[in-house]
Amino acid sequence: MVTASQRWFGATGRKVPAVVLAGTVDLDGALELNDVTDDAALRAAHAAGTPVVVHVRSASEIAAALARPEVACAVVTDETLLAIDLTDQTYG
């Protein structure tokens, strides 16, 4: 199931897909992270209106990234991850 869910890209006034394939969306100005363990960086970026994107490699990493309200989108390099059912991944 391909999700059409979108999230705000920081305070830019623009929305982006919740999960994007690397290189398909302009990420200029975003804080790019490899995980969501740095609470201070996530909160500071959110407070400043800076978009936050997280580079992920698995369905569980997508779920973890999108569980954070500060995250605009999860960026994947494996196109098959675009078809992840986020509802099933979150609620089983």
C-alpha positions in Angstrom: 0.0 0.0 0.0 1.5 3.3 -1.0 0.7 6.1 1.4 -0.2 9.5 0.2 0.3 11.0 3.7 2.1 14.4 3.7 3.7 16.4 6.4 4.8 20.0 6.8 8.3 20.7 5.7 9.2 22.8 8.7 7.9 26.4 8.5 8.4 26.6 4.8 4.7 26.5 4.0 5.3 23.4 1.9 4.2 19.8 2.4 6.2 16.7 1.5 5.4 13.0 1.4 6.0 11.3 4.7 8.4 8.9 3.0 10.5 9.9 0.0 13.0 8.3 -2.3 16.4 10.0 -1.9 17.0 12.6 -4.7 13.3 13.1 -5.5 12.5 16.0 -3.1 14.4 19.2 -2.6 15.8 19.0 0.9 17.7 22.3 0.9 17.7 24.0 4.3 16.7 20.8 6.2 18.5 19.3 9.1 19.4 15.8 7.8 19.8 13.1 10.4 20.5 9.3 10.4 18.3 8.6 13.4 16.0 10.3 15.9 18.2 9.9 19.0 19.2 13.6 19.3 16.2 15.1 21.1 17.9 18.5 21.5 18.7 18.8 17.8 15.1 17.7 16.9 13.5 20.2 19.3 15.8 23.1 18.3 15.2 22.6 14.6 11.5 22.4 15.2 11.5 25.5 17.3 13.4 27.4 14.6 11.0 26.2 11.9 13.8 24.2 10.2 12.6 21.1 8.4 14.0 17.8 9.8 14.5 14.8 7.5 15.8 11.4 8.6 17.6 8.9 6.4 16.3 5.4 7.1 17.0 1.9 5.9 14.1 -0.2 7.2 10.4 -0.2 8.0 11.0 0.1 11.7 13.3 3.1 11.2 10.5 4.7 9.1 8.1 4.2 11.9 10.5 5.6 14.5 11.3 8.7 12.4 7.6 9.4 11.7 6.6 8.9 15.3 8.5 12.2 16.0 6.3 15.2 15.2 9.5 17.3 14.4 10.3 15.0 11.4 9.0 16.2 8.0 9.9 13.0 6.2 11.8 9.8 6.2 14.3 9.5 3.2 14.8 6.0 1.8 17.2 4.7 -0.9 15.3 1.4 -1.3 12.3 2.0 -3.5 10.4 -1.0 -2.0 10.2 0.9 1.3 7.9 3.4 -0.4 5.2 0.7 -0.3 5.3 0.2 3.5 1.8 0.3 5.1 2.5 2.8 7.8 -0.7 2.0 9.7 0.1 -1.6 9.9 3.7 -0.8 10.8 2.5 1.5 13.6 -0.5 -0.5 15.0 0.3 -4.0 13.8 
